C-alpha cells in the first residue's frame, strides 16, 4: 500500500454496485446473481492503490445498504473514502450485466442516483490542487448535466495548478445522459494523459488507424496518449517522442473483461507519474489490463498486484 504521506491520485465520478449471473448465463435466464463493487472511477482508484499509489474517490453515494457495501469494499482495497459524500434520499447506481463468450452486455439503473447529482460544490478545489493527479472518465460527464459541469470544473482547477489530468473518454450512449461533444473537446484540451480505446479515438479524431489517431489526439494538447487495442495491446505517443510505438498485449484466458480499461488507464498514470520510459509504461499497463480480465468483478482477484504484473512481463521475457 502507498505511503500515507503521499499525495493521492484522485478519481472523479460514480461508484456502482454490479450484479452478474454466472459466466455464460444471460440476464434473462440467470437465477443466481453475484454482487460486485464497481464503476469506472472506483475501479481506477482501487487499481492505483494495488499499483502502489495512494488514491481517493471523489463521489456521492446514498444512504442505502448497497452504498454501505460499496464504501466497505473501497476501504478494504485501501481507497480513501473521506471525500465520498452521502446524499439523503438517494441510492447508489446499480448495474446488471452478463458475459457471453468474453463479451459483456450492461443494463444500468442510475436514474436519480446519488452520483448523478454531483455538482462543483461537492468537490474541494484545494484537494485537487494538491493531488498527485486527477482522473476524469467521460462517463462522469455523461450521467448528468451537473456531473458534466463538475468534471470540467475539476479539470480546470487541476490544469491551472499544473496537476496532471488523466482523461478516459468512455464514449457511451447513456440513457438520459448529457450531450458531451463540446465538453469532450474541452476535456481533451486540458488533459495530460488520454487513454481512449481505438473505437473512441476513431470517433473523436475520424482516424481509424491507431498511430494517426494518437497523433491527432496529441495535437489537442495531451502529453501522453495511449490508444488501447484490446488484446493487441496499445499504441503510445509521448510528448517529445519521435513517433508512436506499439506495445503488444499479453495472451491470457478471458473470464470477464469489464473494468480492464480502467485498470489499464490507472497503470498508465502510475507509470507516467513515476517518470518511466514509454515502452515500460506500455508493458506495465498491458500486463495490468490483461490480468484484470482473468476474474469476475472489479475488486479483489480482478485487481492485479505488482507481483503478478512483473511475473507476467518476466514470463514473456520483456
N, C-alpha and C positions, 0 to 999 in steps of 0.2 A: 504494500500500500504506500502511496505517496506521502512524503513528509507533511506534517500538519502546517508547517510554516510556509509551504509553497503556495504561491498564488494559484487559484483554481482555474481550470478551463470551465467556462460557463456554457451550458446548452439551454436554449430558449425554446419553449413550446410544450406540447401536451404529453402527458403520460397516459397510457391506455391499459386497461385490463382486457386480455385477449382470451378467447375460448376456441378450442380446436378439437375436433374429433380425431380419432387415431389416423395416422398416415394412411392414405388410400381410401378413406371413407369420406363421403360427401357431407356437406352441411345438411342436406335433405335427408340422407339415410342414417346419419350418426345418432346413436342413442347415448353414448358416453362421451363426455366432453372434459378436457383438461383445461385448467386455468393457468394463465401465464401473465407475468408483468411485462409490459412492452411499451410501444410508442417510440418513434424515431429519436427524439431528443433524450428520452430516458435511457434508451439503449446506448446512445452515443456517450452519455455521461458515465454509465456503468462500464463501458468499454475503456474509456480513458483511465478509470481507476485500475482496471485489470492490467493496463499497459504502463502503469507506474506513475500516473499523474493525478493530482487532486482534481476533483470535478464537482460542480454544483449544478443542479437543475433549477431553472427559473420557470415556475409554472403555477397553475392553480388546480386544486382538486376540490372535491366536495366534502360532505360530512357523512357519506355513506360507507358501508363496510368495505366496498371494493376500493375506495380511496384509502382506507386504513391499510388494506392489503398491499396496495401499491407503495405506500410510504415505508412499510415494513421491508418490502423487497428491495427498495432502493438503499435503505440503511444497511441491510445485510450485505449489499455489494460495496458499501463504503462510500456511497454518493452522499454529499452534503445536501440535506433536505431543508435546511434552515430558511431557504428563500422560496419555498413552495407554500403558497397561501391556501387557506380554506375559504371556499365561497359558500356561505349559508344558502340553503335551499337548492343547491345544485348537486350533481353527482359527477363522478369521473366518466370520461368517454369509454365506450366498450367497442370491441372489435371481434367479429366472428370470422374464422377463416378455415379453409380446407387446403390440403396439399395433395394433389393427384399427379403422380409421375414427375415430381420435382417442381410442379407449377402450382402457385398459390392463387386462390381467389378470396377476396376480402369483402366483408359487409360491415360497415361502421354504424354505430349508434352513438352519435355525438351531438345530436340536436339539443341546443341549450345546455351542453355540458359545461362544467366549470371553466375549462381551458378556453372555450370559445369567447369568454367574457374578458380575457386578458386585455389590459389597457396600459398605456405608458405609466400611469400612476401606480401600477402593481410592481414595477421594477425600479431598482435603485441605481441611479446613474453613477454614484461613487463606487459601487460594487463593480460595475462594468469597467470603469476607467482604471481599476486596479487589478483587473483579472490578467491571467496569462494569455487568454484568448477568449473570443466569443464565437459560438457556433449557432447559426440560424438555418433551419431547413425550410424549404419552400412550403411544406405542409403547414407550418405555423402561419404563413401569410395567407393560406387558402381556407382556413377554418372559419374566419370571420373578418369583417372589416376592422374591428378594433384590434384583433390579433395581428393583422397586417400592419396597422399603424404602429403597434408596439414593436414589431420586428424591425421596421425601418428606423424608428427612434433609437432602439438599442444599437443598431449597426452604426448610426450616425455618432452616437456617444463614443463607441469604441473606435471608430475611424478617426474622429477628431483627437482622441487621446493616443493615437498610434498603437492601439491594441490590435493584434492580428484578428481578422474576422474570417471565419470559415462559413461558406455558403454552399449548401447542397440543394439544388433547385427542386428536386422532388415534384416534378410537374405531374399533377394528377387531376382528374375530373372529380372533384368532391361535391357531392350533392349539397346545395345551399352555400357553396363556397364563394369566395370573392373573385372578382376579375383582377388578375395579378400581373398582366403582361408588363405594364409600365413599372410596377413595383419590382418585378424580377430584374428589369434592366437597371433600376436604381441600386438594387442589392448587388448585382454583378459589378457595378462600378465601384462599390465600396469594399468588396470582398478581396482578401489577400489570398485565400485558399478556396478554390472552387472544385467541387467533386461531383460532376454530373455523370449519369450513365450515357452511353453513346446515343441512345434514343433521345434523351433530354438535350444533349449537346446539339444533336441534329435539329431538334425543334427550335432551339434558341438561335442557332447560327445559320441554319439552312445547309450545313455541310455534313454529309453522311460519312465522310472519310475522317477517321479519328484524329489523324495528325493535323489536318487542316482545321478541324473543329477546335482542337486545342489552341492552335494559333489564333483563331478568331476570338476565342474566349480570353486569351491573354491580352489581346488588343483592347479589350474592355477594361483592363486595369489590374487583373489578377497577377499576383507574384508567383503563384504556383497553381497549375491546373492538372487535375487528374481525371481523365476521361475513362470511366470503367467499362470493361468489355466482358462482364460476367466471367465465365471460366477461362476466357482468353487473356485475362489479366487487365492491364491498364496502359494507357498512353499518358506520359507525364511531360510537362513542359514547365520549366522553372525560369524565372526572370534571370537573364544572363547566360542561360544555356544556349549553345549554338543551334540546337534543333531538338524537337521532341524525341523521346525514347520510348520504346515499347518494353514493358516488363511482363514476361509471360506469367500466366496463372499457375495454380497448383491443382493437380488431379486428386480429388477426394470423393468419397461416397456421399452424395447429397441426400440428406434426410429431410430438411425443411429450410428453405433459403431466406425466409423473411427476416430482415434485420441485418443481413450481411453487408448491405451498403452502408448502414450506419456504423458498423464496426470498422469497415474499410476507411470511411471518412475520418473516424476517430484516430485510427492508426496513421493516416496521412498527417493529421495535425500534430500528433505526438512526435513524429519524425521531423516535421517542419520546425517545430519549436526546439527540437534537440540539435538542429543545425546539421543533420545528416546530409550526405550527398544524395542526389536524386535517385540513383539506382537502388541504393539501400532503402530509401523510403518506399519505393515501389515494391520491392521484395517483401518488406515487412508488412505493408498494408495488404498485399495479395495473400500472404500466408494467414494473416488475421481474418480476412474476409472469407477465405476458404474454410477455415476451421469453424467459422460461425454457422455454416450450413450443415454441419455434421451432427446436430442435435436439435430437438424440438425446442421451441420457445426462444427467448432472447437473453435471459439471465442464466445464472448457474452454469451447467455444462455447455451451453451455447456460446458463452463468452470465453474467448481464448486467453490463456495465460502466456506470459513471456516465454516460459519454458517450452510450451507446446509450439509456439511460433518459431522459436530458434531451432527446435528439433526438426520441424518441417523444412525449414530452409537448409539446415545442415544435411538432411537426408537426400536432398536434391543435389547437394554438392555446390551450392551457391557460395 
